Amino acid sequence: MAKIQNLQDIFLNQARTNKQQVTVFLVNGFQLRGIVTGFDSFTVVLDTDGKQQLIYKHAISTIIPARAISLMPNGENTGP
């Protein structure tokens, strides 16, 4: 039986492995731009111009990637 991953983990893992630039909007309106270098259940680590920032997920409102992120884990394909 396959392990089910949640959408949040798939999204963040794709952004991390592709070293994709993201914009993180915090609940207070502040914006951070950088590359996701790690994450866990409670935090996201963002690399911004060579500086690491540890962001608590409860402070994040929205994450917008620079390019579309595939939400299919492990390169699975839904079509023929």
Summary of the structure (lengths in Angstrom):
residues: 80
radius of gyration: 13.3
end to end distance: 22.7
largest distance: 44.0
contacts: 176
relative contact order: 0.24
helix: 21%
strand: 41%
